């Protein structure tokens, strides 16, 4: 009887179904956010120097 909850929890904690989507969103966010931050910083510096 104590075996069934263990199997259930093991299936619940299986990372395969949600890992690809999460990493994809993470990398997409990083790839989009990094150039955006750099562009904002460069624009800010150019604005300040004028």
mmCIF entry with sequence, helices, sheets and N, C-alpha, C, O atoms, coordinates in Angstrom:
data_MODEL
# 
_entry.id   MODEL 
# 
_entity.id                         1 
_entity.type                       polymer 
_entity.pdbx_number_of_molecules   1 
# 
_entity_poly.entity_id                      1 
_entity_poly.type                           'polypeptide(L)' 
_entity_poly.nstd_linkage                   no 
_entity_poly.nstd_monomer                   no 
_entity_poly.pdbx_seq_one_letter_code       
;(UNK)(UNK)(UNK)(UNK)(UNK)(UNK)(UNK)(UNK)(UNK)(UNK)(UNK)(UNK)(UNK)(UNK)(UNK)(UNK)
(UNK)(UNK)(UNK)(UNK)(UNK)(UNK)(UNK)(UNK)(UNK)(UNK)(UNK)(UNK)(UNK)(UNK)(UNK)(UNK)
(UNK)(UNK)(UNK)(UNK)(UNK)(UNK)(UNK)(UNK)(UNK)(UNK)(UNK)(UNK)(UNK)(UNK)(UNK)(UNK)
(UNK)(UNK)
;
_entity_poly.pdbx_seq_one_letter_code_can   XXXXXXXXXXXXXXXXXXXXXXXXXXXXXXXXXXXXXXXXXXXXXXXXXX 
_entity_poly.pdbx_strand_id                 A 
# 
loop_
_entity_poly_seq.entity_id 
_entity_poly_seq.num 
_entity_poly_seq.mon_id 
_entity_poly_seq.hetero 
1 1  UNK n 
1 2  UNK n 
1 3  UNK n 
1 4  UNK n 
1 5  UNK n 
1 6  UNK n 
1 7  UNK n 
1 8  UNK n 
1 9  UNK n 
1 10 UNK n 
1 11 UNK n 
1 12 UNK n 
1 13 UNK n 
1 14 UNK n 
1 15 UNK n 
1 16 UNK n 
1 17 UNK n 
1 18 UNK n 
1 19 UNK n 
1 20 UNK n 
1 21 UNK n 
1 22 UNK n 
1 23 UNK n 
1 24 UNK n 
1 25 UNK n 
1 26 UNK n 
1 27 UNK n 
1 28 UNK n 
1 29 UNK n 
1 30 UNK n 
1 31 UNK n 
1 32 UNK n 
1 33 UNK n 
1 34 UNK n 
1 35 UNK n 
1 36 UNK n 
1 37 UNK n 
1 38 UNK n 
1 39 UNK n 
1 40 UNK n 
1 41 UNK n 
1 42 UNK n 
1 43 UNK n 
1 44 UNK n 
1 45 UNK n 
1 46 UNK n 
1 47 UNK n 
1 48 UNK n 
1 49 UNK n 
1 50 UNK n 
# 
_struct_asym.id          A 
_struct_asym.entity_id   1 
# 
loop_
_struct_conf.conf_type_id 
_struct_conf.id 
_struct_conf.pdbx_PDB_helix_id 
_struct_conf.beg_label_comp_id 
_struct_conf.beg_label_asym_id 
_struct_conf.beg_label_seq_id 
_struct_conf.pdbx_beg_PDB_ins_code 
_struct_conf.end_label_comp_id 
_struct_conf.end_label_asym_id 
_struct_conf.end_label_seq_id 
_struct_conf.pdbx_end_PDB_ins_code 
_struct_conf.beg_auth_comp_id 
_struct_conf.beg_auth_asym_id 
_struct_conf.beg_auth_seq_id 
_struct_conf.end_auth_comp_id 
_struct_conf.end_auth_asym_id 
_struct_conf.end_auth_seq_id 
_struct_conf.pdbx_PDB_helix_class 
_struct_conf.details 
_struct_conf.pdbx_PDB_helix_length 
HELX_P HELX_P1 AA1 UNK A 2  ? UNK A 12 ? UNK A 2  UNK A 12 1 ? 11 
HELX_P HELX_P2 AA2 UNK A 16 ? UNK A 49 ? UNK A 16 UNK A 49 1 ? 34 
# 
_struct_conf_type.id          HELX_P 
_struct_conf_type.criteria    ? 
_struct_conf_type.reference   ? 
# 
loop_
_atom_site.group_PDB 
_atom_site.id 
_atom_site.type_symbol 
_atom_site.label_atom_id 
_atom_site.label_alt_id 
_atom_site.label_comp_id 
_atom_site.label_asym_id 
_atom_site.label_entity_id 
_atom_site.label_seq_id 
_atom_site.pdbx_PDB_ins_code 
_atom_site.Cartn_x 
_atom_site.Cartn_y 
_atom_site.Cartn_z 
_atom_site.occupancy 
_atom_site.B_iso_or_equiv 
_atom_site.pdbx_formal_charge 
_atom_site.auth_seq_id 
_atom_site.auth_comp_id 
_atom_site.auth_asym_id 
_atom_site.auth_atom_id 
_atom_site.pdbx_PDB_model_num 
ATOM 1   N N  . UNK A 1 1  ? 0.825  -1.209 0.000   1.00 0.00 ? 1  UNK A N  1 
ATOM 2   C CA . UNK A 1 1  ? 0.000  0.000  0.000   1.00 0.00 ? 1  UNK A CA 1 
ATOM 3   C C  . UNK A 1 1  ? 0.860  1.260  0.000   1.00 0.00 ? 1  UNK A C  1 
ATOM 4   O O  . UNK A 1 1  ? 0.501  2.260  -0.621  1.00 0.00 ? 1  UNK A O  1 
ATOM 5   N N  . UNK A 1 2  ? 1.985  1.212  0.690   1.00 0.00 ? 2  UNK A N  1 
ATOM 6   C CA . UNK A 1 2  ? 2.855  2.394  0.733   1.00 0.00 ? 2  UNK A CA 1 
ATOM 7   C C  . UNK A 1 2  ? 3.624  2.565  -0.575  1.00 0.00 ? 2  UNK A C  1 
ATOM 8   O O  . UNK A 1 2  ? 4.282  3.585  -0.784  1.00 0.00 ? 2  UNK A O  1 
ATOM 9   N N  . UNK A 1 3  ? 3.540  1.557  -1.460  1.00 0.00 ? 3  UNK A N  1 
ATOM 10  C CA . UNK A 1 3  ? 4.256  1.656  -2.727  1.00 0.00 ? 3  UNK A CA 1 
ATOM 11  C C  . UNK A 1 3  ? 3.532  2.548  -3.726  1.00 0.00 ? 3  UNK A C  1 
ATOM 12  O O  . UNK A 1 3  ? 4.166  3.250  -4.514  1.00 0.00 ? 3  UNK A O  1 
ATOM 13  N N  . UNK A 1 4  ? 2.197  2.518  -3.692  1.00 0.00 ? 4  UNK A N  1 
ATOM 14  C CA . UNK A 1 4  ? 1.427  3.277  -4.685  1.00 0.00 ? 4  UNK A CA 1 
ATOM 15  C C  . UNK A 1 4  ? 1.693  4.785  -4.591  1.00 0.00 ? 4  UNK A C  1 
ATOM 16  O O  . UNK A 1 4  ? 1.951  5.401  -5.625  1.00 0.00 ? 4  UNK A O  1 
ATOM 17  N N  . UNK A 1 5  ? 1.644  5.408  -3.413  1.00 0.00 ? 5  UNK A N  1 
ATOM 18  C CA . UNK A 1 5  ? 1.935  6.848  -3.332  1.00 0.00 ? 5  UNK A CA 1 
ATOM 19  C C  . UNK A 1 5  ? 3.336  7.185  -3.846  1.00 0.00 ? 5  UNK A C  1 
ATOM 20  O O  . UNK A 1 5  ? 3.528  8.228  -4.472  1.00 0.00 ? 5  UNK A O  1 
ATOM 21  N N  . UNK A 1 6  ? 4.314  6.316  -3.590  1.00 0.00 ? 6  UNK A N  1 
ATOM 22  C CA . UNK A 1 6  ? 5.671  6.570  -4.072  1.00 0.00 ? 6  UNK A CA 1 
ATOM 23  C C  . UNK A 1 6  ? 5.692  6.602  -5.600  1.00 0.00 ? 6  UNK A C  1 
ATOM 24  O O  . UNK A 1 6  ? 6.307  7.483  -6.201  1.00 0.00 ? 6  UNK A O  1 
ATOM 25  N N  . UNK A 1 7  ? 5.011  5.628  -6.225  1.00 0.00 ? 7  UNK A N  1 
ATOM 26  C CA . UNK A 1 7  ? 4.960  5.619  -7.686  1.00 0.00 ? 7  UNK A CA 1 
ATOM 27  C C  . UNK A 1 7  ? 4.240  6.858  -8.210  1.00 0.00 ? 7  UNK A C  1 
ATOM 28  O O  . UNK A 1 7  ? 4.657  7.454  -9.203  1.00 0.00 ? 7  UNK A O  1 
ATOM 29  N N  . UNK A 1 8  ? 3.169  7.234  -7.543  1.00 0.00 ? 8  UNK A N  1 
ATOM 30  C CA . UNK A 1 8  ? 2.412  8.418  -7.971  1.00 0.00 ? 8  UNK A CA 1 
ATOM 31  C C  . UNK A 1 8  ? 3.284  9.663  -7.878  1.00 0.00 ? 8  UNK A C  1 
ATOM 32  O O  . UNK A 1 8  ? 3.327  10.464 -8.813  1.00 0.00 ? 8  UNK A O  1 
ATOM 33  N N  . UNK A 1 9  ? 3.978  9.830  -6.758  1.00 0.00 ? 9  UNK A N  1 
ATOM 34  C CA . UNK A 1 9  ? 4.797  11.028 -6.577  1.00 0.00 ? 9  UNK A CA 1 
ATOM 35  C C  . UNK A 1 9  ? 5.956  11.034 -7.581  1.00 0.00 ? 9  UNK A C  1 
ATOM 36  O O  . UNK A 1 9  ? 6.352  12.090 -8.074  1.00 0.00 ? 9  UNK A O  1 
ATOM 37  N N  . UNK A 1 10 ? 6.491  9.851  -7.876  1.00 0.00 ? 10 UNK A N  1 
ATOM 38  C CA . UNK A 1 10 ? 7.581  9.777  -8.848  1.00 0.00 ? 10 UNK A CA 1 
ATOM 39  C C  . UNK A 1 10 ? 7.081  10.245 -10.218 1.00 0.00 ? 10 UNK A C  1 
ATOM 40  O O  . UNK A 1 10 ? 7.793  10.947 -10.936 1.00 0.00 ? 10 UNK A O  1 
ATOM 41  N N  . UNK A 1 11 ? 5.866  9.857  -10.573 1.00 0.00 ? 11 UNK A N  1 
ATOM 42  C CA . UNK A 1 11 ? 5.297  10.283 -11.858 1.00 0.00 ? 11 UNK A CA 1 
ATOM 43  C C  . UNK A 1 11 ? 5.012  11.784 -11.818 1.00 0.00 ? 11 UNK A C  1 
ATOM 44  O O  . UNK A 1 11 ? 5.182  12.475 -12.822 1.00 0.00 ? 11 UNK A O  1 
ATOM 45  N N  . UNK A 1 12 ? 4.581  12.285 -10.668 1.00 0.00 ? 12 UNK A N  1 
ATOM 46  C CA . UNK A 1 12 ? 4.272  13.716 -10.558 1.00 0.00 ? 12 UNK A CA 1 
ATOM 47  C C  . UNK A 1 12 ? 5.532  14.561 -10.701 1.00 0.00 ? 12 UNK A C  1 
ATOM 48  O O  . UNK A 1 12 ? 5.486  15.657 -11.260 1.00 0.00 ? 12 UNK A O  1 
ATOM 49  N N  . UNK A 1 13 ? 6.653  14.057 -10.200 1.00 0.00 ? 13 UNK A N  1 
ATOM 50  C CA . UNK A 1 13 ? 7.888  14.829 -10.231 1.00 0.00 ? 13 UNK A CA 1 
ATOM 51  C C  . UNK A 1 13 ? 8.705  14.588 -11.495 1.00 0.00 ? 13 UNK A C  1 
ATOM 52  O O  . UNK A 1 13 ? 9.834  15.065 -11.609 1.00 0.00 ? 13 UNK A O  1 
ATOM 53  N N  . UNK A 1 14 ? 8.132  13.843 -12.447 1.00 0.00 ? 14 UNK A N  1 
ATOM 54  C CA . UNK A 1 14 ? 8.847  13.570 -13.704 1.00 0.00 ? 14 UNK A CA 1 
ATOM 55  C C  . UNK A 1 14 ? 9.078  14.892 -14.441 1.00 0.00 ? 14 UNK A C  1 
ATOM 56  O O  . UNK A 1 14 ? 8.107  15.548 -14.819 1.00 0.00 ? 14 UNK A O  1 
ATOM 57  N N  . UNK A 1 15 ? 10.324 15.302 -14.656 1.00 0.00 ? 15 UNK A N  1 
ATOM 58  C CA . UNK A 1 15 ? 10.603 16.625 -15.234 1.00 0.00 ? 15 UNK A CA 1 
ATOM 59  C C  . UNK A 1 15 ? 10.525 16.676 -16.764 1.00 0.00 ? 15 UNK A C  1 
ATOM 60  O O  . UNK A 1 15 ? 10.547 17.760 -17.346 1.00 0.00 ? 15 UNK A O  1 
ATOM 61  N N  . UNK A 1 16 ? 10.434 15.523 -17.411 1.00 0.00 ? 16 UNK A N  1 
ATOM 62  C CA . UNK A 1 16 ? 10.498 15.504 -18.873 1.00 0.00 ? 16 UNK A CA 1 
ATOM 63  C C  . UNK A 1 16 ? 9.381  16.286 -19.566 1.00 0.00 ? 16 UNK A C  1 
ATOM 64  O O  . UNK A 1 16 ? 9.665  16.992 -20.533 1.00 0.00 ? 16 UNK A O  1 
ATOM 65  N N  . UNK A 1 17 ? 8.119  16.194 -19.117 1.00 0.00 ? 17 UNK A N  1 
ATOM 66  C CA . UNK A 1 17 ? 7.071  16.883 -19.875 1.00 0.00 ? 17 UNK A CA 1 
ATOM 67  C C  . UNK A 1 17 ? 7.226  18.403 -19.906 1.00 0.00 ? 17 UNK A C  1 
ATOM 68  O O  . UNK A 1 17 ? 6.912  19.020 -20.923 1.00 0.00 ? 17 UNK A O  1 
ATOM 69  N N  . UNK A 1 18 ? 7.698  19.024 -18.824 1.00 0.00 ? 18 UNK A N  1 
ATOM 70  C CA . UNK A 1 18 ? 7.722  20.494 -18.804 1.00 0.00 ? 18 UNK A CA 1 
ATOM 71  C C  . UNK A 1 18 ? 9.124  21.075 -18.942 1.00 0.00 ? 18 UNK A C  1 
ATOM 72  O O  . UNK A 1 18 ? 9.268  22.296 -19.007 1.00 0.00 ? 18 UNK A O  1 
ATOM 73  N N  . UNK A 1 19 ? 10.150 20.251 -18.988 1.00 0.00 ? 19 UNK A N  1 
ATOM 74  C CA . UNK A 1 19 ? 11.502 20.804 -19.061 1.00 0.00 ? 19 UNK A CA 1 
ATOM 75  C C  . UNK A 1 19 ? 11.785 21.491 -20.398 1.00 0.00 ? 19 UNK A C  1 
ATOM 76  O O  . UNK A 1 19 ? 12.319 22.600 -20.383 1.00 0.00 ? 19 UNK A O  1 
ATOM 77  N N  . UNK A 1 20 ? 11.458 20.898 -21.562 1.00 0.00 ? 20 UNK A N  1 
ATOM 78  C CA . UNK A 1 20 ? 11.797 21.562 -22.837 1.00 0.00 ? 20 UNK A CA 1 
ATOM 79  C C  . UNK A 1 20 ? 11.132 22.920 -22.975 1.00 0.00 ? 20 UNK A C  1 
ATOM 80  O O  . UNK A 1 20 ? 11.780 23.879 -23.393 1.00 0.00 ? 20 UNK A O  1 
ATOM 81  N N  . UNK A 1 21 ? 9.850  23.024 -22.631 1.00 0.00 ? 21 UNK A N  1 
ATOM 82  C CA . UNK A 1 21 ? 9.152  24.304 -22.771 1.00 0.00 ? 21 UNK A CA 1 
ATOM 83  C C  . UNK A 1 21 ? 9.790  25.333 -21.841 1.00 0.00 ? 21 UNK A C  1 
ATOM 84  O O  . UNK A 1 21 ? 9.973  26.489 -22.222 1.00 0.00 ? 21 UNK A O  1 
ATOM 85  N N  . UNK A 1 22 ? 10.129 24.911 -20.622 1.00 0.00 ? 22 UNK A N  1 
ATOM 86  C CA . UNK A 1 22 ? 10.689 25.860 -19.659 1.00 0.00 ? 22 UNK A CA 1 
ATOM 87  C C  . UNK A 1 22 ? 12.045 26.356 -20.127 1.00 0.00 ? 22 UNK A C  1 
ATOM 88  O O  . UNK A 1 22 ? 12.322 27.554 -20.065 1.00 0.00 ? 22 UNK A O  1 
ATOM 89  N N  . UNK A 1 23 ? 12.892 25.450 -20.595 1.00 0.00 ? 23 UNK A N  1 
ATOM 90  C CA . UNK A 1 23 ? 14.218 25.880 -21.047 1.00 0.00 ? 23 UNK A CA 1 
ATOM 91  C C  . UNK A 1 23 ? 14.092 26.747 -22.299 1.00 0.00 ? 23 UNK A C  1 
ATOM 92  O O  . UNK A 1 23 ? 14.833 27.716 -22.465 1.00 0.00 ? 23 UNK A O  1 
ATOM 93  N N  . UNK A 1 24 ? 13.153 26.398 -23.178 1.00 0.00 ? 24 UNK A N  1 
ATOM 94  C CA . UNK A 1 24 ? 12.964 27.193 -24.398 1.00 0.00 ? 24 UNK A CA 1 
ATOM 95  C C  . UNK A 1 24 ? 12.558 28.613 -24.027 1.00 0.00 ? 24 UNK A C  1 
ATOM 96  O O  . UNK A 1 24 ? 13.102 29.580 -24.562 1.00 0.00 ? 24 UNK A O  1 
ATOM 97  N N  . UNK A 1 25 ? 11.606 28.738 -23.115 1.00 0.00 ? 25 UNK A N  1 
ATOM 98  C CA . UNK A 1 25 ? 11.174 30.074 -22.695 1.00 0.00 ? 25 UNK A CA 1 
ATOM 99  C C  . UNK A 1 25 ? 12.312 30.811 -22.009 1.00 0.00 ? 25 UNK A C  1 
ATOM 100 O O  . UNK A 1 25 ? 12.488 32.014 -22.200 1.00 0.00 ? 25 UNK A O  1 
ATOM 101 N N  . UNK A 1 26 ? 13.091 30.079 -21.204 1.00 0.00 ? 26 UNK A N  1 
ATOM 102 C CA . UNK A 1 26 ? 14.217 30.711 -20.499 1.00 0.00 ? 26 UNK A CA 1 
ATOM 103 C C  . UNK A 1 26 ? 15.244 31.253 -21.489 1.00 0.00 ? 26 UNK A C  1 
ATOM 104 O O  . UNK A 1 26 ? 15.689 32.395 -21.372 1.00 0.00 ? 26 UNK A O  1 
ATOM 105 N N  . UNK A 1 27 ? 15.619 30.420 -22.470 1.00 0.00 ? 27 UNK A N  1 
ATOM 106 C CA . UNK A 1 27 ? 16.629 30.858 -23.436 1.00 0.00 ? 27 UNK A CA 1 
ATOM 107 C C  . UNK A 1 27 ? 16.086 31.956 -24.345 1.00 0.00 ? 27 UNK A C  1 
ATOM 108 O O  . UNK A 1 27 ? 16.808 32.892 -24.689 1.00 0.00 ? 27 UNK A O  1 
ATOM 109 N N  . UNK A 1 28 ? 14.810 31.844 -24.737 1.00 0.00 ? 28 UNK A N  1 
ATOM 110 C CA . UNK A 1 28 ? 14.211 32.904 -25.562 1.00 0.00 ? 28 UNK A CA 1 
ATOM 111 C C  . UNK A 1 28 ? 14.207 34.216 -24.798 1.00 0.00 ? 28 UNK A C  1 
ATOM 112 O O  . UNK A 1 28 ? 14.522 35.269 -25.353 1.00 0.00 ? 28 UNK A O  1 
ATOM 113 N N  . UNK A 1 29 ? 13.850 34.149 -23.526 1.00 0.00 ? 29 UNK A N  1 
ATOM 114 C CA . UNK A 1 29 ? 13.847 35.357 -22.709 1.00 0.00 ? 29 UNK A CA 1 
ATOM 115 C C  . UNK A 1 29 ? 15.236 35.944 -22.593 1.00 0.00 ? 29 UNK A C  1 
ATOM 116 O O  . UNK A 1 29 ? 15.414 37.161 -22.654 1.00 0.00 ? 29 UNK A O  1 
ATOM 117 N N  . UNK A 1 30 ? 16.237 35.062 -22.424 1.00 0.00 ? 30 UNK A N  1 
ATOM 118 C CA . UNK A 1 30 ? 17.615 35.548 -22.292 1.00 0.00 ? 30 UNK A CA 1 
ATOM 119 C C  . UNK A 1 30 ? 18.082 36.184 -23.593 1.00 0.00 ? 30 UNK A C  1 
ATOM 120 O O  . UNK A 1 30 ? 18.680 37.260 -23.589 1.00 0.00 ? 30 UNK A O  1 
ATOM 121 N N  . UNK A 1 31 ? 17.803 35.507 -24.717 1.00 0.00 ? 31 UNK A N  1 
ATOM 122 C CA . UNK A 1 31 ? 18.257 36.011 -26.025 1.00 0.00 ? 31 UNK A CA 1 
ATOM 123 C C  . UNK A 1 31 ? 17.570 37.323 -26.364 1.00 0.00 ? 31 UNK A C  1 
ATOM 124 O O  . UNK A 1 31 ? 18.164 38.184 -27.014 1.00 0.00 ? 31 UNK A O  1 
ATOM 125 N N  . UNK A 1 32 ? 16.324 37.486 -25.931 1.00 0.00 ? 32 UNK A N  1 
ATOM 126 C CA . UNK A 1 32 ? 15.596 38.721 -26.230 1.00 0.00 ? 32 UNK A CA 1 
ATOM 127 C C  . UNK A 1 32 ? 15.988 39.822 -25.246 1.00 0.00 ? 32 UNK A C  1 
ATOM 128 O O  . UNK A 1 32 ? 16.143 40.978 -25.639 1.00 0.00 ? 32 UNK A O  1 
ATOM 129 N N  . UNK A 1 33 ? 16.146 39.472 -23.977 1.00 0.00 ? 33 UNK A N  1 
ATOM 130 C CA . UNK A 1 33 ? 16.377 40.485 -22.944 1.00 0.00 ? 33 UNK A CA 1 
ATOM 131 C C  . UNK A 1 33 ? 17.796 41.050 -23.013 1.00 0.00 ? 33 UNK A C  1 
ATOM 132 O O  . UNK A 1 33 ? 17.994 42.244 -22.788 1.00 0.00 ? 33 UNK A O  1 
ATOM 133 N N  . UNK A 1 34 ? 18.783 40.209 -23.321 1.00 0.00 ? 34 UNK A N  1 
ATOM 134 C CA . UNK A 1 34 ? 20.170 40.690 -23.305 1.00 0.00 ? 34 UNK A CA 1 
ATOM 135 C C  . UNK A 1 34 ? 20.410 41.804 -24.331 1.00 0.00 ? 34 UNK A C  1 
ATOM 136 O O  . UNK A 1 34 ? 20.878 42.874 -23.944 1.00 0.00 ? 34 UNK A O  1 
ATOM 137 N N  . UNK A 1 35 ? 20.110 41.601 -25.623 1.00 0.00 ? 35 UNK A N  1 
ATOM 138 C CA . UNK A 1 35 ? 20.322 42.703 -26.590 1.00 0.00 ? 35 UNK A CA 1 
ATOM 139 C C  . UNK A 1 35 ? 19.469 43.914 -26.264 1.00 0.00 ? 35 UNK A C  1 
ATOM 140 O O  . UNK A 1 35 ? 19.884 45.051 -26.492 1.00 0.00 ? 35 UNK A O  1 
ATOM 141 N N  . UNK A 1 36 ? 18.269 43.675 -25.725 1.00 0.00 ? 36 UNK A N  1 
ATOM 142 C CA . UNK A 1 36 ? 17.396 44.793 -25.365 1.00 0.00 ? 36 UNK A CA 1 
ATOM 143 C C  . UNK A 1 36 ? 18.042 45.634 -24.274 1.00 0.00 ? 36 UNK A C  1 
ATOM 144 O O  . UNK A 1 36 ? 18.051 46.863 -24.354 1.00 0.00 ? 36 UNK A O  1 
ATOM 145 N N  . UNK A 1 37 ? 18.579 44.975 -23.259 1.00 0.00 ? 37 UNK A N  1 
ATOM 146 C CA . UNK A 1 37 ? 19.242 45.712 -22.173 1.00 0.00 ? 37 UNK A CA 1 
ATOM 147 C C  . UNK A 1 37 ? 20.467 46.453 -22.703 1.00 0.00 ? 37 UNK A C  1 
ATOM 148 O O  . UNK A 1 37 ? 20.710 47.600 -22.330 1.00 0.00 ? 37 UNK A O  1 
ATOM 149 N N  . UNK A 1 38 ? 21.235 45.802 -23.567 1.00 0.00 ? 38 UNK A N  1 
ATOM 150 C CA . UNK A 1 38 ? 22.429 46.440 -24.132 1.00 0.00 ? 38 UNK A CA 1 
ATOM 151 C C  . UNK A 1 38 ? 22.029 47.656 -24.970 1.00 0.00 ? 38 UNK A C  1 
ATOM 152 O O  . UNK A 1 38 ? 22.653 48.713 -24.882 1.00 0.00 ? 38 UNK A O  1 
ATOM 153 N N  . UNK A 1 39 ? 20.984 47.494 -25.780 1.00 0.00 ? 39 UNK A N  1 
ATOM 154 C CA . UNK A 1 39 ? 20.533 48.607 -26.619 1.00 0.00 ? 39 UNK A CA 1 
ATOM 155 C C  . UNK A 1 39 ? 20.053 49.770 -25.751 1.00 0.00 ? 39 UNK A C  1 
ATOM 156 O O  . UNK A 1 39 ? 20.337 50.930 -26.051 1.00 0.00 ? 39 UNK A O  1 
ATOM 157 N N  . UNK A 1 40 ? 19.328 49.459 -24.677 1.00 0.00 ? 40 UNK A N  1 
ATOM 158 C CA . UNK A 1 40 ? 18.857 50.512 -23.775 1.00 0.00 ? 40 UNK A CA 1 
ATOM 159 C C  . UNK A 1 40 ? 20.037 51.223 -23.129 1.00 0.00 ? 40 UNK A C  1 
ATOM 160 O O  . UNK A 1 40 ? 20.047 52.449 -23.023 1.00 0.00 ? 40 UNK A O  1 
ATOM 161 N N  . UNK A 1 41 ? 21.031 50.453 -22.699 1.00 0.00 ? 41 UNK A N  1 
ATOM 162 C CA . UNK A 1 41 ? 22.202 51.055 -22.051 1.00 0.00 ? 41 UNK A CA 1 
ATOM 163 C C  . UNK A 1 41 ? 22.955 51.949 -23.040 1.00 0.00 ? 41 UNK A C  1 
ATOM 164 O O  . UNK A 1 41 ? 23.372 53.053 -22.691 1.00 0.00 ? 41 UNK A O  1 
ATOM 165 N N  . UNK A 1 42 ? 23.127 51.470 -24.269 1.00 0.00 ? 42 UNK A N  1 
ATOM 166 C CA . UNK A 1 42 ? 23.836 52.269 -25.278 1.00 0.00 ? 42 UNK A CA 1 
ATOM 167 C C  . UNK A 1 42 ? 23.060 53.545 -25.592 1.00 0.00 ? 42 UNK A C  1 
ATOM 168 O O  . UNK A 1 42 ? 23.640 54.626 -25.690 1.00 0.00 ? 42 UNK A O  1 
ATOM 169 N N  . UNK A 1 43 ? 21.738 53.410 -25.750 1.00 0.00 ? 43 UNK A N  1 
ATOM 170 C CA . UNK A 1 43 ? 20.916 54.591 -26.034 1.00 0.00 ? 43 UNK A CA 1 
ATOM 171 C C  . UNK A 1 43 ? 20.996 55.577 -24.877 1.00 0.00 ? 43 UNK A C  1 
ATOM 172 O O  . UNK A 1 43 ? 21.045 56.788 -25.093 1.00 0.00 ? 43 UNK A O  1 
ATOM 173 N N  . UNK A 1 44 ? 21.010 55.064 -23.653 1.00 0.00 ? 44 UNK A N  1 
ATOM 174 C CA . UNK A 1 44 ? 21.095 55.935 -22.474 1.00 0.00 ? 44 UNK A CA 1 
ATOM 175 C C  . UNK A 1 44 ? 22.426 56.678 -22.447 1.00 0.00 ? 44 UNK A C  1 
ATOM 176 O O  . UNK A 1 44 ? 22.477 57.872 -22.151 1.00 0.00 ? 44 UNK A O  1 
ATOM 177 N N  . UNK A 1 45 ? 23.502 55.960 -22.760 1.00 0.00 ? 45 UNK A N  1 
ATOM 178 C CA . UNK A 1 45 ? 24.828 56.589 -22.753 1.00 0.00 ? 45 UNK A CA 1 
ATOM 179 C C  . UNK A 1 45 ? 24.920 57.646 -23.863 1.00 0.00 ? 45 UNK A C  1 
ATOM 180 O O  . UNK A 1 45 ? 25.448 58.734 -23.634 1.00 0.00 ? 45 UNK A O  1 
ATOM 181 N N  . UNK A 1 46 ? 24.416 57.337 -25.052 1.00 0.00 ? 46 UNK A N  1 
ATOM 182 C CA . UNK A 1 46 ? 24.437 58.308 -26.151 1.00 0.00 ? 46 UNK A CA 1 
ATOM 183 C C  . UNK A 1 46 ? 23.606 59.537 -25.788 1.00 0.00 ? 46 UNK A C  1 
ATOM 184 O O  . UNK A 1 46 ? 23.985 60.669 -26.089 1.00 0.00 ? 46 UNK A O  1 
ATOM 185 N N  . UNK A 1 47 ? 22.466 59.296 -25.138 1.00 0.00 ? 47 UNK A N  1 
ATOM 186 C CA . UNK A 1 47 ? 21.608 60.414 -24.754 1.00 0.00 ? 47 UNK A CA 1 
ATOM 187 C C  . UNK A 1 47 ? 22.321 61.297 -23.727 1.00 0.00 ? 47 UNK A C  1 
ATOM 188 O O  . UNK A 1 47 ? 22.216 62.523 -23.768 1.00 0.00 ? 47 UNK A O  1 
ATOM 189 N N  . UNK A 1 48 ? 23.048 60.656 -22.804 1.00 0.00 ? 48 UNK A N  1 
ATOM 190 C CA . UNK A 1 48 ? 23.733 61.404 -21.755 1.00 0.00 ? 48 UNK A CA 1 
ATOM 191 C C  . UNK A 1 48 ? 24.885 62.218 -22.326 1.00 0.00 ? 48 UNK A C  1 
ATOM 192 O O  . UNK A 1 48 ? 25.133 63.343 -21.893 1.00 0.00 ? 48 UNK A O  1 
ATOM 193 N N  . UNK A 1 49 ? 25.587 61.648 -23.299 1.00 0.00 ? 49 UNK A N  1 
ATOM 194 C CA . UNK A 1 49 ? 26.779 62.332 -23.831 1.00 0.00 ? 49 UNK A CA 1 
ATOM 195 C C  . UNK A 1 49 ? 26.385 63.560 -24.661 1.00 0.00 ? 49 UNK A C  1 
ATOM 196 O O  . UNK A 1 49 ? 27.175 64.495 -24.792 1.00 0.00 ? 49 UNK A O  1 
ATOM 197 N N  . UNK A 1 50 ? 25.186 63.563 -25.215 1.00 0.00 ? 50 UNK A N  1 
ATOM 198 C CA . UNK A 1 50 ? 24.763 64.726 -26.022 1.00 0.00 ? 50 UNK A CA 1 
ATOM 199 C C  . UNK A 1 50 ? 24.524 65.953 -25.149 1.00 0.00 ? 50 UNK A C  1 
ATOM 200 O O  . UNK A 1 50 ? 24.165 67.014 -25.660 1.00 0.00 ? 50 UNK A O  1 
# 
